[in-house]
Structure formats: structure tokens, C-alpha cells
Amino acid sequence: MTSKIEVLQSLELGARVAEDEVESLEKYFVETDQWSQIRSGRIDVVYGPKGSGKSALYTLLNRREDDFFDEGILLSSGENVRGATVFSHVISEPPPSETAFIYLWKLYCLTLIARTLRDYDISNDAARALVSSLEKAKLLPDSGVLSVMFRAVSSYIKRWFSRDAQAIEHAVTIDPSSGAPTVSRKTEFREQSDEKNLAEIPADELLHFANSALEKEGLKMWLLFDRLDVAFADSPDMERNALRALFRAYNDMKGFSSVALKIFVRDDIWKRITKGGFTEASHITKTVNITWSENSLMNLVVSRLVSNEIFSRYLEIDPEEIRKNYSDQKEVFYRIAPEKVDTGRNPYTFGWILSRTVDASGNPVPREVIHLLDTAKTIQIQKLERGEDDPEGDILMDRAAFKDSLPQVSKTRFEQTLLAEYADVASYVTKLEGERAEQTSTSLAQVWGVTEEQAGEMARRLAEIGFFEVRGDKEAPSYWVPFIYRPALNLVQGKAN
């Protein structure tokens, strides 16, 4: 009979980050209704909080490229699935305006389309003219490496703004007699606005050629954009310009029958870039927001557990039958986990996991749930390796393993998400170490050494990013720190005096 430590050692619950589990993701991916909508092409924009599974969907689309090809859909990713971001070049030398960014995105989309047409040896008249023109303009490098392509486009845009009486190396134009895109040289320039200057780049006309090239072959192309939070994380202003421009380019391009942008973006970033008004937002309708309930997360966790052959043999279950019935999934979980972590009127174990891994938004996500379970597994293995007693019955992870996993999960979430992404709040949240978990503007003012008005303003900022849950009424609100952040700061239960 397989021992408990052997079962635990064999378990693969998955990585916290989808990019780290590319090879195994398909094995235990749960095909939700949201996935079905994306898969069918009904959705273009996917919103969701960090850790909700956007990158898992993006990764899976890329992994199933051959399946899409069989259906006449070509996929082209605008960003690396993992590793360094493609957009690093533009961070050091950004376009001067949002309008310039729009042209940058359109030209980049053109190069992605042209590269794919070239790779698949699609050579109708429109395809040949498009590829040839972009190659001559040095917008389509032979290597086809994404970072090199994006750098070429970024440099091209930059050259438009540094033109003088000397000829720019190449300019893409539309031949008036044939209507074909061609490359020409220009030698005379006059002072004009950025918008007029950029309007000389025939990006929209070239996109019509790209659409026509695909249409003639009965093909569609999806251009995929993810990891936008990584790309512009260090510059809020650039993030706003770049992403608003991307969505404007999306709106300009959504009328094409054979070209579609598929954008995966965090919902907090979407709120940031639309703050203060964004007219184009009302025209973005093919969207889905990734949300997870307790039942859907239970389904995800158990689906991952039963995908392991040793685990299924240990419980003597049929994985396919378990996946069909939610009651059976719940039963499987509570065979290998205690009924409760904290006794008394506290929630059952899975509810406890969700309550300990959710931030103040109240939206549970797979990333922290998987991290806690994986950490609990590691802790239990270490206990058994030391010769401690096996948990009772079929249980694989005892109450102590779950409780002891929370500090590590909290530390990771606090350091790698909150502090890493919101550097402006770091000095404030770190001063709360050892304080009470519930604060008021008065108590925060004392801790931070600021006025009550300033404390209230920063508290509202922390509430926006999920660190504080606002309680009480508008006249006398209190600010409650969710469990996910408490161990990292050694916060004490209760309200500050």
C-alpha cells in the first residue's frame, strides 16, 4: 500500500504562476464557461484580479495553436508567454503621446500579422505586398523574434518625430495607381502637429490589406496580448498612455472580419486607466470578468488532485467520475483534509482557506489557494520525514499543516504583490507591523505621524488596492486588514484604541 508521504510527494497542485506550469497546465486545466466563451471567439477582452487565471487562459490558447489552425484560426502572441517582457525597449524611449502609442500598436499588430503570413507561406497578392512593404521599411526583421520586431516598430515611430530635411530611411505608402502598399523615401518635411505627422503612416490602409490577405484564404487571426501589468509596472503614466492606446487601437480594428485582438488585463489596471473618463470604454462590449466561487475553486482543486494517478489509487476513485459530480469532489477533499482548521463556530476547511487567502476585495483567486495548499503539503511532508505521526484515516494534511502554511503565503503575497506593485504605499503599510488589525483615521495618524485627513486619504488608497476593508459608516469608518496580510506584519487581532 502506498504510504501517505509517498502520496504527498507525488502530488502536483500546480505553480502559483501560470507561466511556470506551461507544460503541465493542460493536464489539469478546468474548462469553465469563461474558457468556452473565449475559445469560441465571442470574447475579446478578459478582465480579472491578479492570480485569477488570465495568464492560464492565455497560455492555454497558445498551447492549442494547432487545434485553432485546424479551424482556420491563426494565433499570434504579442508578448512572450514567460521571461522578459517584449515591451522593455519602449519603457526607456516611450512615444511622446497617446496618439503615437496608437500608431505603435497598429504597426506592431501589422508586423505580427505579416510574420504569421510569411511563416505559413501565405502568398496571395495582398499578403505579398504587405510582407514586402514591411520588410523594406525594416519593420519585419528576418528573425521574427518578438522583442526585435517591437523594437523595430518603436524605432520607426521615433524616426517620424526626429525627421528633418534629410530623408527618412524608408516610409510605407500606398501606391495611388495600384492601391498596393509600397516603400518610398521622403526628402522634404515641414513643421506640423504630431497627429498630422503620424497620419502620414498608412497603418489603417495596411490593416485593410492584412485583413484582405487573410480573407482571401478563408482564415482569421487572433492577436493575443497578456502580461501588460508586467510591461509597464514601473511607470503609471506610461501604463495609462500605452493601455488606453491599445484599447483605442482595438476599437479601430474590431470592424475587420478576419483580424481580432484578444486582450487579457487585470481589473484594477482597467479601473486605473479609465479613471477620469475613457469614452472608448463604452464600445468595448465583448468582455468577460473572471470570477471564482467557493464551488468553482473546489472543482479546480479537486480536478488537480485527481489528475494524479497515485492520489486516485490511494483513495480508490475514478477521476472521470469524480469530475462529473460536485458532491463527490467535495467528499474527496474532506477525505484528505480535516473538517475544520479552527474548531468552534469557524468555517469548514475549504471556507477557511478562502477566508485566509482573499484580500479586501472579497474575490478569491486560484493563485493563493494553490499556494496555501502546496505549502501545507510541503509542511506535512517535512513533519512525516521527522517521524511525526500520520494524520488520522485518509487525511493527508492535518490542521497544523494548514495553519502553519499561512505565514509563508502571507509573506509572499505581501512582498511579491503588494510591495512590489505599489511602492508608493510601502512606507505606510510597513509601519503597521505589530499593530492592531483594525484601525481608525485617528490611530493611523498616530502610527504614521501625519494628520487625520492625510491618514484618511492614505487609508482610502490602501482600500483601493485591497489592503484595507472599510467598515462602519462614512462619518466614522474603520479600516480592517484581511487575514492574508496579517501574519506578514504580525498584526494583532482587535481594534486599535
N, C-alpha and C positions, 0 to 999 in steps of 0.2 A: 504493500500500500504506500502511496506517495505521502511523504511527511508534509506538515504544514509549512516548514521552512522552504522545502522544495517548490511547493505551490507558489508561495510568495515570491521566491526568486525568479520564477518563470513568468510572473505577471508583467505585462506591458500595458500600462494605462495610458500611455501617450505623453508627449512632451508638452510643456506649458505653451510653447510657441509652435504654430503650425509649420513654419519654415524648417524646424528641426526634426520633423517627422514625415518628410516628403515621401519616403519610400514605403512607410507603413500606414499612411493615412487612409488609403483606400480600404485596407483590411477591416477597419472598424469605424468607417465613416457612416453616420446615421443620415439617411436620405430624408430630410424633412420636407414639408410643403414649401418652405422658402427655397430650398435647393431645387425642387421641381419647377418652381416659377422661373428661377434663374436659368435652369437647364433648357427650358422651353423657349427662352428668348423674350418672355413677357416683362422681364425686369432689366433695367439698365443701371440703376443706382442702388447700391446696398449700403444701408446705414447700420451702425451697431456700436455699442460701447467697446472699449478695449478688452480683448480677451473673449469676445462673444462668438468668434468663429469666422469673421470675414476673410481672414487670410487662409483659413482652411478651405473655404469655398473657392477662393482664387486659385489656390494650389491644386485643388481637385479639377478645376476647369482645365488647367494646363496639363495635368496628368492624363486627361481623357481627350487629348488633342486628336488622336486617331479616330475615336468614335464620332467626334464632331465632323471630321473630314469626310467620313462616310455619309454624312447627312448634308454635305455641301457647305459646311461652315468652316472657314479658316480662322484660327486663333492666332493672335499676335500680342504678346505681353509687352507693355511699355515700361515695365520695371522688372528687375531681377527678382526671382522668387525668394532668394536669400542672398546674403552677402552685402557688399557695398551698394548704396543707392546709385542709380543711374544719373540722378539729378545733381550730383555733387558739384559739377562744373558750374552750373548756373548760380549756385549759392555764393561763390566767390565773385562772379561777374553777372549779376541779375539784369534782366531787361529793365529799361528805365520807367516803364509804366505797365498798367494792367492791359492796355491795348496791345503793347508789344508782346506781352505774355500770350495773348490770344493767338497772335500770328505764330509765336513759337510752338504752341501746342498743335496748331493746324499743320505746320510744316513737319513737326515730329510725327504726327499721325500719317502724313503722306509718305514719309520715309519708311514707317512700319509697313504700310500697305505695299509700297514698291518693293521692299525687301522680300516680302512674302510672295508677291507675284514673280519676282526673279527666282526665288528658291524653288517654287513649284513649276518653273519654266512655262508660265502663262504668257503667251506672246502674241495676243491679238494687237491690232493697230494702236488702240488706246493704251494698252499695257506697255508696249514697246516705247511709245512716245513718252510716257510718264517716267519709266525707268531711265531711259536715255537722258531725259532732261535733268533729272535729279542727280544722276551720275556726273554729268558735265558741270553742273553747278556745285559739285563736291558736297552734295547733301546726302549722298548714298555711298558711303565707303564700301570697298570690296569686302572687308571683314564681316560686316553685318553685326558687329558687336554693339549692343545697345548703348553703352556709355560713349562709344566713339561716335555713333550716329547722333546722339543727343548733343554731344559737344560740337559736331559739325553744324547742326541746326542753330545752336546757341551762338556760335561764331558768325554764322551767316546773318543772323538778326543784328548782331553787334556791328557788323560791317555796314549795314544800312544806315546806322546812326553816326558812323565816322566817315561817311563819304565826303569827298571834296572834288576838286577839279580833275583829280586823277581817276582813271577808270576803275570801277569796282571789278574784281576778277571775273565774276560771272553774274548774270541776272536771269532768272527764269521769266520768260514772257510767253504770250500767246500769239502765234503767227496769225495775222488778220486774214490771210487768204485761205489757209488750210484749216485753221482752228486748232492746230496741234500745238502742244506746249514745246517751246524751243528755248535755247540758251543764247543770250546775246550779251554784248558788252556795252556799258554806258560810259560816256566821257564828259557829259556836262550836267551839272546839278545846280539847283538853286535852293535857297533857304525856304523851308516850308515846315508845316506842323508835323509832329510825329505821326498823326493819323493819316495825313496825306502821303507822307513818306512811306509808311507801311502799306498803304493801299496799292502801291505800285507792285507789291509782291502778289502775284495772282493765285493766292492759296485756294480761294473758293473755286476758281476755274479748274485748277488742278485736281481738286477733290471731285469735281464732276467727272473728270477723265478717269480718276481712280474708280469711282462708282460704276461708270460705263464699262471699264475693263472687267470688273467682277460680274456685272450684269450679263455681259455677252457670254460668259462661261457658266451662267446659272449658279454662281457662287455668292456667298455672303461672307463678310469678315467682321469679327469681333475684336476690338482693340481693348485690352484689359489694363486697368490702372489700379494698383494697390500700393500699400506701404507709404502713402502720402504723408502720414504722421511722422515717419522717419525722415523723409526727404527734406522737409522744411522746419524741423523741430526747433532749430536754434534761432529762427527769425520769424516772429509773429507777423510782422508787416509783409515780409516776402510770402509767407504762407497764405495770407489773406489775398494778396495780388495774384499769386500763382493759381490758387484753387478756385477763386472766383472766375479767373480767366479760363480755367479748364472747363468749368460748368457753362460758361458762355460759349466756348467752342463746341461743347456737347449740344447745346441748344441750336447752334448754327448748323450742325451736322446731322441732327436727328431726322431731317427730311429725306436723307438718302435711303434708298431701298436696300442697298447691299452693304452699307457700312454702319456699324453701331459701336459706340463707346460703352464699355462696362466699367463703372467706377465704384470702388469699394472705399468707403470713407467713415471714419469714426463720427458718431453723432455729436460729440462735444466739439469737434473741429467744425462740423457743419454749422452748429449754433454760433461758433465764433466768427466764421466768415460771412454769415448772413446778418450778424448783429448790426443794427442801424439801418437795415433795409437792403434788399437784394431782389430787384424786380424779376430777374430771370427765374427765381426760385419757384414762382407760381406755374412756370411752364415745364418744370421737371416733375413728371407725374408717374413715370414707370419705375416706381421705387418700392423697396421693402425694408422694413426695420427689423433687424434680428432681435428677437426676444426669447427668453428661456423661462419656462415654468418649472416648478418642482418635478412634475411628471416627465417633462421632456428631458430634464437633466438626469433623472433616474434612468430613463431609457438609454441615454447616451452612455452613462457609466456602466450599466449592466451589459450593454451591447459590446463595450470594450472588454469587459471581464470575460464574457462567454466566447469571445473570439479566440481565447487562449485554450488550446486543446487540453493541457494538463489541468487547468482550472475546471473545465467542463467534466473531465473524467473524475476529478476529486469529488464533485457534487453529484455525479452520475446523472447529468442532464443533457438534453438535446438542445444545442444552441439555437437552431432554427425554430424550434417550438417555443423557446423562451422569448425570442424576439417578437413573436406574434401576439403575446399576451402580457399586458402591463401588470396584472396581478401576479403573474409568475415572475416577472422581473423584480418586483418589489420583494417577493418571497426570497428570491436568490440573494438580494442584497442583505436582507436581515438574517440569512443563514450564515453569512461570513462576517457580519458586523454586529455589535451589541445593539439591543433595542434602544438604549439611551446612553449618551456620554455623560451627561449630568443628570442625576436622579431627581425625583420630586416632580414638580409641575413644568419641567423643562421640556423642550421639543424632542421628538424622536430623533435618532441619529442623523438621518439624512436632512431633516429640517435644521438640526443643529449645525451641520456642515454649511448649509446655505446661509444661515444667520451669521456665521463666523467669517464668511468669505465675501459678503456683499458690502459695498460701500454705501454711502448715504443716499445714493440714487435709488436704492432698493431693488436694483436689477441684477440678479445673479447671472454669472457667466461661467462657461466651462473652464476657463483657464485656471482660476483659483480653486475651483472644486477638484480638478485633476491634480493640481499641485498639492493640495492638502492630502488627498488620498494616496498619492505617490510618496509623500513624506511619511505618512502614517505607516505605509508598507515598509519603508526603509527602517523606521524606528523599531517596528515589530521584528524585522529580521535581525537587527542588532541585539534585541532582547533575547531572542531564541539562540543566537550564536553565543551569548554569555551563559547559556544554560538555564535561563528562566523558564518557568512552566508554560506549556502550551495553553492558549485560551481554551475555554470550555467548548465542548461539542464541535460543530463545524466552523466556529468563529475563527477567522484568520487574523483579525486585528482587534485588539482589546480596547477598552475605554481609555486607558492611559496612552496608548499609541496615538489615538485621535487628539487628545488634549495636548500631548507633548508636540504635536506637529504644528499647532497654531503659531507659536512664536517664530518659527522659520518662515512660514507663509506670510505672516505679518511683516517681518523684516524685509522680505523680498518685494512685497507689494509697496511698502513704504519707500524703500530706497530706489528700486528699479522702475517704479511707475510714478509715484507722487513727486519725489525729489528730482528724479531725472527729467521729468517733463514740465514741472512747474517750479523752476529755480527761484522765481520771484517770491514764493511763499516759504522757502526753506528755513530762513532765519526765524520765522514766526512759529512754525509747527515744531521745530526742534526745541524751542524754549518751553514747550508744554510738557517736556519729559518729567515724569513723576507727579504730574498734576492730576486733578480730578477729571473724569471722563466727560462731565457735563459742566459747561462754563456759561457765564453771562458776559455782557459787554463790560461790566464793571470789573469782574475778576480777570478778564482778558487784558484789560487796560493795565492792571497791576502787573500781570505776568510779562507783558510786552513793553511796559514803560511808555505807553502812548496815552492819548486822550480817549475817553469813551467813544467819541464819534469816530476816531480813527480805528479803534478796536472793532466797532460795529461794521465799518466798511471792509476791513480785512476778513472778519468773520463771514460776511456775505460772500466775499471772494472764495473763501475756503468751502463754503456751502456749494458754490457753483461747480467746484471740481470734485465734490463727493467726500470731502474730509469731514465736514460738519453736517449733521442733520438738524434743521431748525425746528425747535419745539416751542410750545407756548403760544402767546399772541403777539401781534405786531408791536404792542406797546412795551412788552417786557419779554422778548424772546430769549430762549436759552439755546446753547449750541452743544449738541451731543455727538461724541466721537463714536463711530461704529466699531464693532469688535475687531474688524480686520486690521485696524491701525493701533489698537490699544497695546498689545504686547511689545511692539516695536518702540513705543515711547514709555513703557512701564506705567501706563495710566492706571489710576486708582478708581474703582467703582464709586459712583456717587456724584453729587453736585457740589461745586465749589461754593464756599461761603461768600 
